[in-house]
Amino acid sequence: MTVPMITLNNGVQIPQLGFGTYQIPPEDTADAVATALKAGYRHIDTAEMYGNEAGVGEAVRNSGLDRSEVFVTSKLNNGFHDYDDALAAMDQTLADLGLDYVNLFLIHWPLPEVGDFTETWRAMEEMYRQGKARAIGVSNFQPHHLNKLLDSGTVVPAVNQIEVHPYFVQSDVREANAGHDIVTEAWSPIAQGKVLDDPTVVRIAERLERTPAQVVLRWHIERGDVVFPKSATPKRIEENFALFDFELTDADRADITALDKGERIGPNPDEFNYVPS
Ligand SMILES: NC(=O)c1ccc[n+]([C@@H]2O[C@H](COP(=O)([O-])OP(=O)(O)OC[C@H]3O[C@@H](n4cnc5c(N)ncnc54)[C@H](OP(=O)(O)O)[C@@H]3O)[C@@H](O)[C@H]2O)c1
């Protein structure tokens, strides 16, 4: 299976399909990521918040793959938005991963009550200049957050990682991202399983002789977003990678997009202010 590469706005290439690690317990992470790398994944999405960067780094370092063959993303946790804290948090992330650089580093949440993420972005730009992150971006940014960041920053975020799945298709944020040459990454792409028994998805899956998860993941791929489904189950890790030997019709894609209910499974970025103590 050949995973398409997407070129980010600074020329860095990212595999369109990766492996998500949210809610994989730290002690299980190295094994799960090793299984994913063996299955062919070359893009791993983690975050300081997930507490499992060490396991991700261990699996990458022990995989036998050259570092240049694996794309690693991590994210700045919510307690580190001040300039100096952000720089220190990046160094801690690299130490925990046991890697010299990450391919992509993101501000995890905009945090409206914490306020000024433009200082945070200045620190992200510094990490980028130092080569500690090959690309920098944001996560959970609404268009108005992006506009504020773009007004003060000098580097345009390479990606905006947001919740997207058939019950929450996020057309407005995806369009805003595209308008700034920012790639959309779709988190919780199968809505943590909640869209898999939808009758429309099941009908298409039966016709194509694929699983509902494969159909939904293929829908993301054909829309052009980057996805990284999470599974701790080896069979599903393989299943979620097998997306490149079938296609949806235009009508399939339209039917899945029409399932939109504006229904989030995660928090609203305009209201989410959680900072770990
Ligand atoms: N930036 C952010 O704020 C943010 C927020 C959330 C997530 N993310 C990222 O996005 C990644 C993916 O999102 P997610 O983990 O929330 O949800 P997801 O990938 O949509 O769904 C994961 C859930 O679906 C199950 N599953 C996976 N493949 C399946 C299949 N083929 N058939 C049936 N069930 C399947 C998994 O179960 P098992 O593990 O038991 O197999 C798990 O319970 C995360 O891991 C993380 O890297 C980012």
The ligand as an SDF file (V2000), in Angstrom:
LIG
                    3D

 48 52  0  0  0  0  0  0  0  0999 V2000
   -5.6290   17.6120   18.5930 N   0  0  0  0  0  0  0  0  0  0  0  0
   -6.5600   17.1370   19.3850 C   0  0  0  0  0  0  0  0  0  0  0  0
   -7.1290   17.8620   20.2110 O   0  0  0  0  0  0  0  0  0  0  0  0
   -6.9420   15.6960   19.2790 C   0  0  0  0  0  0  0  0  0  0  0  0
   -8.0740   15.2100   19.9560 C   0  0  0  0  0  0  0  0  0  0  0  0
   -8.4010   13.8610   19.8250 C   0  0  0  0  0  0  0  0  0  0  0  0
   -7.6200   13.0270   19.0400 C   0  0  0  0  0  0  0  0  0  0  0  0
   -6.4940   13.5160   18.4250 N   0  0  0  0  0  0  0  0  0  0  0  0
   -5.6130   12.6310   17.6030 C   0  0  0  0  0  0  0  0  0  0  0  0
   -6.4170   11.9420   16.6600 O   0  0  0  0  0  0  0  0  0  0  0  0
   -6.2310   10.5400   16.8160 C   0  0  0  0  0  0  0  0  0  0  0  0
   -7.4780    9.7610   16.4380 C   0  0  0  0  0  0  0  0  0  0  0  0
   -8.5850   10.1850   17.2180 O   0  0  0  0  0  0  0  0  0  0  0  0
   -9.2160    9.3200   18.4090 P   0  0  0  0  0  0  0  0  0  0  0  0
   -8.2120    8.4200   18.9830 O   0  0  0  0  0  0  0  0  0  0  0  0
   -9.8760   10.2960   19.3290 O   0  0  0  0  0  0  0  0  0  0  0  0
  -10.4020    8.5360   17.7100 O   0  0  0  0  0  0  0  0  0  0  0  0
  -10.6130    7.5960   16.4220 P   0  0  0  0  0  0  0  0  0  0  0  0
   -9.3300    7.3170   15.7570 O   0  0  0  0  0  0  0  0  0  0  0  0
  -11.7130    8.2420   15.6470 O   0  0  0  0  0  0  0  0  0  0  0  0
  -11.2180    6.2730   17.0690 O   0  0  0  0  0  0  0  0  0  0  0  0
  -10.4940    5.4610   17.9540 C   0  0  0  0  0  0  0  0  0  0  0  0
  -11.4710    4.4300   18.5460 C   0  0  0  0  0  0  0  0  0  0  0  0
  -12.0480    3.6470   17.5100 O   0  0  0  0  0  0  0  0  0  0  0  0
  -11.7350    2.2690   17.6870 C   0  0  0  0  0  0  0  0  0  0  0  0
  -11.3600    1.7420   16.3780 N   0  0  0  0  0  0  0  0  0  0  0  0
  -10.2320    2.0150   15.6660 C   0  0  0  0  0  0  0  0  0  0  0  0
  -10.2290    1.3830   14.4960 N   0  0  0  0  0  0  0  0  0  0  0  0
  -11.3810    0.6740   14.4340 C   0  0  0  0  0  0  0  0  0  0  0  0
  -11.9460   -0.1850   13.4690 C   0  0  0  0  0  0  0  0  0  0  0  0
  -11.3080   -0.4490   12.3290 N   0  0  0  0  0  0  0  0  0  0  0  0
  -13.1540   -0.7550   13.7380 N   0  0  0  0  0  0  0  0  0  0  0  0
  -13.7990   -0.4910   14.8890 C   0  0  0  0  0  0  0  0  0  0  0  0
  -13.3180    0.3430   15.8510 N   0  0  0  0  0  0  0  0  0  0  0  0
  -12.1150    0.9110   15.6220 C   0  0  0  0  0  0  0  0  0  0  0  0
  -10.5740    2.2270   18.6670 C   0  0  0  0  0  0  0  0  0  0  0  0
  -10.6640    1.0590   19.4590 O   0  0  0  0  0  0  0  0  0  0  0  0
   -9.3930    0.1210   19.8610 P   0  0  0  0  0  0  0  0  0  0  0  0
   -8.2450    1.0220   20.1820 O   0  0  0  0  0  0  0  0  0  0  0  0
   -9.9160   -0.6270   21.0490 O   0  0  0  0  0  0  0  0  0  0  0  0
   -9.1280   -0.7650   18.6820 O   0  0  0  0  0  0  0  0  0  0  0  0
  -10.8200    3.4670   19.5070 C   0  0  0  0  0  0  0  0  0  0  0  0
  -11.7840    3.1950   20.5150 O   0  0  0  0  0  0  0  0  0  0  0  0
   -5.8520   10.4320   18.3050 C   0  0  0  0  0  0  0  0  0  0  0  0
   -5.3460    9.1550   18.6390 O   0  0  0  0  0  0  0  0  0  0  0  0
   -4.8970   11.5700   18.4390 C   0  0  0  0  0  0  0  0  0  0  0  0
   -3.6380   11.2210   17.8840 O   0  0  0  0  0  0  0  0  0  0  0  0
   -6.1570   14.8340   18.5210 C   0  0  0  0  0  0  0  0  0  0  0  0
  1  2  1  0
  2  3  2  0
  2  4  1  0
  4  5  1  0
  4 48  2  0
  5  6  2  0
  6  7  1  0
  7  8  2  0
  8  9  1  0
  8 48  1  0
  9 10  1  0
  9 46  1  0
 10 11  1  0
 11 12  1  0
 11 44  1  0
 12 13  1  0
 13 14  1  0
 14 15  2  0
 14 16  1  0
 14 17  1  0
 17 18  1  0
 18 19  2  0
 18 20  1  0
 18 21  1  0
 21 22  1  0
 22 23  1  0
 23 24  1  0
 23 42  1  0
 24 25  1  0
 25 26  1  0
 25 36  1  0
 26 27  1  0
 26 35  1  0
 27 28  2  0
 28 29  1  0
 29 30  1  0
 29 35  2  0
 30 31  1  0
 30 32  2  0
 32 33  1  0
 33 34  2  0
 34 35  1  0
 36 37  1  0
 36 42  1  0
 37 38  1  0
 38 39  2  0
 38 40  1  0
 38 41  1  0
 42 43  1  0
 44 45  1  0
 44 46  1  0
 46 47  1  0
M  CHG  2   8   1  16  -1
M  END
$$$$
